[in-house]
Amino acid sequence: MSPEFDGVPVPMDLDPFDVETEFVSDPLVPDGTFKGLITKVELKPDNGILEFTVVLEGNEGINCSDGITPIDGKTSRYAVWLPQKGDELVKSKFSALTVRQDRIRAIKKFSDKMNIHIGNAEDIIKAIEDQEWISIPVLVSIKSKPYEGVLYNQIKKMERATS
């Protein structure tokens, strides 16, 4: 007969573990600029972002914070903030523009650096459907950032890599 936990049978072949002694945090990519490829692009309208997933590739000899794990193969995300209803009514914290104007300006700068076309929402949807942005080689600037007491990697800048 199997032991029970709160009336639910626990399988006898459950491998014992101890989170306190076995936990290992995910090794972080060091701050810097690295090569990668776009592997996924998602439109997240509820969050108001266009999210690019990048896998690091072509950075031979560079390891993560643990000194062992290569950074190649690690993934990170880059968010492009899209204009939302009401943004035209809010002044930006960073300039004399409205939040909407700031976001439009950021989209223009990003699309120019990436050599891609983002003119409107339809362009984004078509590019995602056609997978136009998948496998674009990029240079990403990664910075470690604390969030709720835990450090994680964030792509701060991204641009198309020139061979």
FIVEX-157226 format. One line per 4 residues: their letters; for each residue x, y, z of N, C-alpha, C, O, CB. Coordinates in steps of 0.02 Angstrom, whole numbers, plus 50000, padded with zeros to 5 digits. Glycine has a CB too. Layout:
REM FIVEX-157226
A = X,Y,Z,X,Y,Z,X,Y,Z,X,Y,Z,X,Y,Z  ...
END
This chain:
REM FIVEX-157226
MSPE = 50042,49941,50000,50000,50000,50000,50044,50062,50000,50094,50065,50037,49952,50000,50061  50027,50112,49959,50066,50174,49954,50051,50220,50012,49995,50221,50037,50051,50209,49887  50102,50260,50034,50088,50310,50085,50042,50364,50056,50037,50371,49995,50154,50343,50111  50009,50400,50100,49962,50452,50078,49983,50520,50105,50014,50525,50158,49890,50436,50100
FDGV = 49966,50571,50066,49976,50640,50087,49910,50676,50078,49886,50683,50022,50033,50675,50045  49881,50698,50132,49814,50729,50131,49764,50686,50094,49723,50711,50056,49818,50798,50098  49768,50620,50104,49720,50574,50075,49735,50555,50003,49698,50516,49973,49653,50603,50078  49789,50582,49974,49807,50566,49905,49866,50517,49907,49917,50531,49938,49825,50631,49865
PVPM = 49859,50460,49872,49914,50411,49872,49976,50440,49839,49972,50472,49786,49892,50347,49836  50034,50429,49870,50098,50452,49843,50134,50390,49815,50144,50342,49852,50143,50488,49897  50153,50390,49752,50186,50332,49723,50251,50317,49760,50288,50362,49778,50200,50344,49648  50263,50253,49771,50324,50232,49807,50387,50246,49767,50441,50254,49797,50320,50157,49823
DLDP = 50381,50250,49701,50441,50261,49661,50458,50335,49652,50500,50353,49611,50432,50228,49593  50425,50379,49689,50440,50451,49686,50511,50461,49713,50527,50443,49769,50389,50493,49728  50554,50490,49672,50623,50501,49690,50628,50554,49745,50600,50608,49737,50665,50521,49628  50662,50540,49799,50667,50590,49852,50709,50650,49828,50757,50642,49791,50698,50559,49915
FDVE = 50690,50709,49851,50727,50769,49834,50723,50818,49892,50679,50813,49935,50699,50801,49768  50769,50867,49891,50771,50919,49942,50786,50985,49907,50843,50997,49888,50823,50903,49998  50736,51026,49900,50743,51090,49864,50797,51133,49896,50836,51165,49861,50676,51127,49863  50800,51136,49962,50848,51179,49997,50920,51162,49979,50961,51207,49970,50839,51172,50073
TEFV = 50937,51099,49973,51006,51080,49959,51020,51070,49884,51078,51073,49864,51024,51017,49996  50969,51059,49844,50979,51043,49773,50967,51102,49726,50985,51097,49667,50936,50987,49754  50937,51157,49750,50921,51213,49706,50984,51245,49678,51032,51259,49715,50879,51266,49744  50985,51255,49612,51038,51291,49578,51005,51343,49534,50963,51327,49492,51085,51242,49537
SDPL = 51025,51407,49542,50995,51459,49501,51021,51453,49430,51075,51427,49417,51010,51529,49530  50981,51479,49383,51000,51479,49313,51060,51524,49303,51059,51582,49324,50940,51501,49268  51114,51499,49272,51172,51542,49261,51155,51601,49216,51120,51593,49166,51230,51501,49230  51179,51659,49233,51165,51720,49195,51217,51733,49142,51276,51716,49150,51160,51780,49242
VPDG = 51194,51762,49087,51239,51786,49035,51271,51849,49062,51237,51891,49091,51201,51798,48966  51338,51858,49054,51369,51920,49079,51343,51980,49040,51322,51974,48982,51446,51915,49073  51345,52038,49071,51326,52099,49036,51372,52110,48977,51433,52100,48982,51328,52161,49084  51344,52129,48920,51384,52141,48861,51343,52135,48798,51282,52128,48800,51442,52093,48858
TFKG = 51377,52139,48741,51345,52134,48675,51365,52068,48643,51424,52050,48640,51365,52194,48629  51314,52031,48619,51325,51963,48594,51286,51951,48530,51238,51987,48514,51306,51912,48647  51307,51900,48493,51274,51880,48431,51218,51830,48446,51222,51790,48492,51325,51849,48381  51165,51834,48405,51110,51788,48413,51066,51785,48351,51080,51819,48301,51069,51806,48473
LITK = 51014,51745,48356,50964,51738,48302,50894,51745,48332,50881,51721,48387,50972,51670,48265  50850,51778,48295,50780,51781,48316,50749,51713,48302,50753,51687,48246,50741,51839,48279  50718,51683,48353,50687,51617,48345,50612,51619,48352,50578,51571,48334,50716,51570,48396  50585,51673,48379,50512,51677,48389,50492,51750,48393,50529,51791,48421,50490,51637,48453
VELK = 50434,51766,48366,50406,51833,48371,50333,51826,48389,50296,51790,48356,50415,51874,48304  50312,51860,48442,50242,51857,48464,50214,51927,48473,50246,51971,48500,50237,51816,48529  50153,51935,48451,50115,51996,48465,50074,51982,48528,50035,51935,48530,50069,52016,48404  50084,52023,48578,50048,52015,48642,50007,52078,48654,50027,52122,48692,50098,52002,48701
PDNG = 49948,52081,48622,49908,52142,48627,49884,52159,48697,49876,52218,48714,49848,52136,48582  49873,52108,48739,49851,52122,48808,49905,52159,48847,49889,52199,48892,49834,52057,48844  49968,52147,48830,50023,52182,48863,50048,52242,48823,50087,52282,48847,50081,52134,48875  50023,52248,48761,50044,52303,48718,50116,52297,48694,50151,52347,48686,50036,52368,48755
ILEF = 50138,52235,48682,50207,52226,48660,50212,52178,48600,50170,52135,48589,50250,52201,48717  50265,52188,48563,50288,52142,48512,50351,52112,48540,50400,52148,48552,50300,52178,48441  50351,52046,48552,50407,52014,48587,50448,51970,48541,50421,51926,48507,50380,51973,48646  50513,51982,48540,50560,51944,48501,50600,51898,48548,50627,51921,48598,50608,51991,48461
TVVL = 50602,51833,48532,50644,51787,48570,50707,51776,48530,50705,51762,48470,50606,51718,48584  50764,51782,48564,50830,51777,48533,50868,51721,48566,50871,51717,48628,50869,51844,48537  50898,51677,48526,50944,51627,48553,51015,51651,48536,51030,51669,48479,50930,51555,48523  51058,51652,48586,51127,51673,48575,51163,51619,48536,51156,51559,48549,51163,51688,48642
EGNE = 51203,51641,48488,51238,51595,48444,51299,51629,48414,51296,51688,48396,51191,51569,48387  51355,51592,48409,51415,51620,48378,51459,51658,48426,51498,51700,48405,51397,51664,48321  51453,51645,48491,51492,51680,48542,51540,51631,48576,51543,51627,48638,51445,51713,48595  51577,51595,48537,51621,51542,48562,51667,51568,48618,51694,51623,48614,51663,51514,48505
GINC = 51675,51526,48669,51722,51541,48722,51696,51586,48777,51732,51602,48824,51781,51571,48694  51634,51608,48772,51605,51651,48825,51557,51610,48867,51512,51577,48840,51569,51714,48794  51567,51612,48932,51526,51572,48977,51482,51616,49021,51492,51676,49027,51570,51529,49021  51432,51583,49050,51386,51617,49096,51420,51629,49163,51479,51613,49173,51322,51575,49105
SDGI = 51381,51656,49209,51406,51675,49275,51435,51616,49315,51474,51627,49361,51351,51707,49314  51416,51555,49298,51443,51497,49334,51512,51477,49309,51544,51433,49338,51395,51438,49327  51536,51510,49255,51601,51495,49227,51605,51431,49188,51658,51413,49162,51650,51492,49282  51550,51395,49182,51549,51330,49148,51502,51330,49088,51521,51308,49034,51528,51275,49197
TPID = 51442,51355,49097,51390,51352,49046,51404,51402,48990,51410,51462,49004,51321,51366,49076  51410,51380,48928,51419,51426,48872,51357,51470,48863,51301,51448,48875,51435,51388,48806  51368,51532,48842,51310,51576,48831,51272,51555,48768,51212,51567,48763,51331,51650,48826  51307,51524,48720,51272,51502,48660,51218,51451,48678,51231,51404,48716,51322,51471,48609
GKTS = 51159,51462,48652,51102,51420,48667,51055,51452,48719,50998,51431,48725,51125,51353,48692  51079,51502,48755,51037,51536,48804,50988,51581,48765,51005,51609,48713,51079,51578,48854  50927,51588,48792,50877,51630,48759,50860,51690,48803,50866,51688,48865,50814,51590,48743  50840,51743,48771,50816,51802,48805,50765,51836,48760,50758,51819,48701,50876,51851,48823
RYAV = 50729,51884,48789,50675,51917,48751,50687,51992,48747,50716,52023,48791,50607,51902,48782  50661,52020,48692,50663,52092,48683,50592,52116,48667,50559,52088,48624,50713,52113,48625  50570,52166,48704,50501,52191,48695,50502,52259,48659,50539,52304,48677,50466,52197,48763  50459,52264,48610,50445,52328,48576,50376,52349,48601,50326,52315,48588,50448,52322,48496
WLPQ = 50373,52406,48635,50310,52430,48663,50269,52464,48608,50294,52508,48573,50322,52480,48721  50207,52442,48601,50163,52468,48549,50116,52520,48578,50100,52517,48638,50122,52410,48516  50094,52568,48536,50047,52618,48562,49980,52587,48582,49955,52541,48549,50035,52672,48509  49951,52611,48635,49887,52588,48661,49838,52646,48662,49857,52704,48661,49896,52557,48732
KGDE = 49773,52629,48664,49722,52681,48670,49735,52722,48733,49747,52694,48787,49651,52651,48671  49732,52787,48727,49743,52831,48784,49814,52856,48791,49826,52904,48827,49723,52796,48846  49862,52825,48755,49931,52847,48760,49941,52918,48736,49986,52953,48757,49976,52801,48720  49897,52940,48690,49902,53008,48664,49883,53061,48716,49895,53121,48706,49858,53016,48602
LVKS = 49853,53039,48772,49832,53085,48825,49882,53090,48882,49874,53130,48927,49765,53062,48852  49934,53048,48879,49982,53044,48935,50049,53071,48912,50076,53050,48860,49988,52972,48961  50077,53117,48951,50143,53144,48936,50196,53092,48956,50191,53061,49008,50156,53211,48972  50246,53084,48912,50301,53038,48926,50343,53062,48984,50351,53122,48994,50344,53029,48864
KFSA = 50369,53014,49023,50415,53031,49077,50484,53049,49051,50523,53080,49087,50420,52973,49126  50498,53030,48989,50566,53036,48962,50576,53093,48913,50632,53108,48894,50585,52972,48930  50522,53125,48891,50529,53178,48842,50468,53224,48845,50423,53213,48886,50538,53150,48770  50466,53274,48802,50409,53319,48798,50352,53290,48757,50301,53322,48748,50431,53386,48769
LTVR = 50362,53230,48731,50312,53198,48689,50260,53162,48731,50268,53154,48792,50345,53148,48641  50207,53140,48698,50159,53096,48732,50187,53025,48731,50234,53010,48694,50088,53100,48698  50158,52982,48771,50179,52912,48772,50170,52881,48702,50213,52844,48679,50138,52871,48825  50116,52898,48669,50104,52872,48601,50160,52893,48553,50187,52851,48517,50036,52896,48574
QDRI = 50178,52958,48554,50231,52982,48510,50298,52949,48527,50337,52932,48482,50237,53058,48516  50311,52940,48591,50373,52907,48613,50377,52836,48587,50429,52814,48562,50378,52908,48690  50322,52800,48591,50321,52730,48568,50328,52726,48493,50363,52682,48467,50256,52696,48591  50295,52770,48457,50300,52772,48383,50373,52787,48364,50400,52755,48318,50253,52825,48353
RAIK = 50404,52834,48398,50474,52851,48384,50520,52791,48398,50566,52778,48360,50495,52912,48426  50507,52756,48453,50547,52697,48470,50538,52641,48419,50587,52607,48401,50529,52672,48540  50477,52632,48394,50465,52581,48342,50503,52599,48279,50533,52556,48247,50389,52576,48327  50502,52662,48261,50539,52685,48200,50614,52673,48208,50646,52647,48162,50525,52761,48187
KFSD = 50642,52691,48265,50714,52681,48277,50730,52606,48274,50780,52586,48243,50735,52710,48345  50689,52565,48307,50701,52493,48308,50697,52464,48238,50741,52426,48218,50650,52459,48355  50644,52480,48201,50636,52451,48134,50693,52473,48088,50714,52435,48044,50568,52471,48104  50717,52534,48096,50775,52557,48056,50838,52517,48074,50874,52496,48029,50787,52633,48067
KMNI = 50851,52507,48139,50910,52469,48160,50907,52396,48138,50957,52364,48125,50918,52473,48236  50845,52370,48136,50836,52300,48117,50827,52291,48041,50827,52235,48016,50775,52272,48153  50819,52346,48005,50807,52344,47933,50746,52301,47917,50746,52259,47872,50869,52316,47897  50692,52314,47955,50628,52282,47944,50575,52336,47938,50587,52394,47956,50610,52231,48001
HIGN = 50516,52317,47914,50462,52367,47906,50408,52354,47958,50377,52301,47961,50432,52363,47834  50397,52405,48000,50341,52404,48047,50305,52471,48038,50321,52520,48070,50365,52394,48123  50256,52471,47993,50218,52533,47980,50154,52537,48020,50131,52591,48038,50203,52538,47907  50125,52478,48034,50062,52476,48072,50050,52404,48097,50091,52360,48086,50002,52500,48028
AEDI = 49995,52394,48131,49980,52329,48160,49974,52275,48106,49993,52217,48117,49915,52332,48200  49947,52292,48048,49939,52243,47994,50008,52218,47970,50016,52159,47954,49900,52273,47935  50057,52264,47968,50125,52244,47948,50153,52192,47997,50186,52144,47977,50172,52305,47945  50140,52203,48062,50165,52157,48113,50132,52089,48105,50166,52038,48105,50150,52185,48184
IKAI = 50066,52088,48098,50030,52025,48092,50053,51986,48030,50064,51926,48034,49954,52038,48088  50061,52020,47974,50083,51988,47912,50154,51960,47920,50168,51904,47899,50081,52037,47853  50199,51999,47950,50268,51977,47959,50271,51916,48005,50312,51871,47993,50311,52033,47988  50230,51914,48056,50228,51856,48101,50201,51795,48064,50229,51741,48068,50185,51870,48165
EDQE = 50145,51804,48028,50116,51748,47990,50164,51720,47938,50169,51660,47929,50051,51771,47955  50201,51765,47905,50248,51745,47853,50317,51727,47881,50361,51708,47844,50255,51800,47801  50326,51733,47946,50389,51719,47981,50447,51758,47951,50503,51732,47946,50404,51645,47979  50434,51820,47931,50484,51862,47900,50544,51877,47945,50599,51886,47920,50453,51927,47877
WISI = 50533,51879,48010,50585,51901,48056,50622,51843,48089,50669,51854,48127,50556,51945,48109  50600,51782,48075,50633,51724,48104,50701,51714,48070,50707,51721,48010,50589,51660,48096  50751,51698,48110,50820,51684,48088,50859,51746,48067,50912,51740,48036,50819,51636,48030  50834,51805,48083,50874,51865,48071,50932,51866,48121,50920,51860,48181,50829,51931,48077
PVLV = 50994,51873,48096,51050,51878,48143,51050,51946,48177,51039,51998,48144,51117,51867,48105  51062,51946,48242,51059,52009,48280,51118,52016,48327,51152,51967,48343,50994,52011,48321  51130,52077,48347,51175,52093,48403,51130,52118,48459,51090,52163,48449,51230,52147,48382  51138,52088,48518,51097,52108,48575,51142,52132,48632,51194,52102,48646,51053,52049,48598
SIKS = 51121,52185,48664,51154,52210,48724,51115,52184,48783,51056,52201,48793,51160,52288,48725  51148,52142,48824,51115,52110,48881,51139,52142,48945,51199,52157,48953,51128,52034,48882  51093,52152,48990,51107,52182,49056,51070,52141,49108,51012,52123,49098,51086,52258,49059  51104,52125,49163,51071,52091,49218,51031,52142,49258,51053,52199,49269,51122,52054,49264
KPYE = 50971,52121,49280,50927,52167,49314,50892,52130,49371,50869,52073,49362,50874,52197,49265  50889,52161,49431,50854,52127,49486,50778,52136,49480,50755,52190,49460,50878,52154,49554  50742,52085,49497,50669,52089,49500,50646,52044,49557,50658,51984,49557,50636,52067,49432  50614,52074,49606,50591,52038,49665,50646,51997,49697,50636,51939,49717,50532,51993,49647
GVLY = 50705,52028,49702,50761,51996,49736,50800,51945,49696,50846,51914,49722,50737,51965,49796  50782,51936,49633,50816,51887,49590,50845,51923,49530,50811,51965,49500,50768,51829,49568  50907,51906,49512,50936,51935,49451,50915,51895,49390,50910,51834,49392,51013,51936,49457  50901,51931,49336,50886,51898,49273,50915,51939,49217,50932,51998,49227,50809,51889,49263
NQIK = 50922,51909,49157,50949,51944,49099,50894,51978,49060,50839,51952,49052,50987,51895,49055  50910,52037,49035,50863,52074,48993,50901,52102,48933,50956,52129,48940,50829,52132,49034  50871,52095,48874,50900,52127,48815,50880,52200,48817,50821,52217,48817,50875,52093,48749  50930,52244,48820,50917,52316,48823,50914,52347,48753,50875,52393,48741,50972,52351,48864
KMER = 50955,52320,48707,50957,52345,48639,50965,52286,48591,50996,52236,48608,51013,52397,48629  50936,52295,48532,50943,52242,48481,50947,52275,48413,50908,52321,48398,50885,52191,48485  50993,52251,48372,50998,52276,48304,51019,52218,48258,51048,52169,48280,51048,52335,48299  51004,52227,48194,51023,52175,48145,51099,52173,48141,51132,52224,48137,50991,52190,48075
ATS = 51125,52112,48142,51197,52102,48135,51215,52104,48062,51179,52078,48019,51220,52035,48167  51271,52135,48048,51297,52134,47980,51352,52081,47979,51398,52083,48021,51324,52204,47957  51348,52037,47933,51396,51981,47930,51464,52006,47942,51512,51968,47942,51394,51945,47863
END
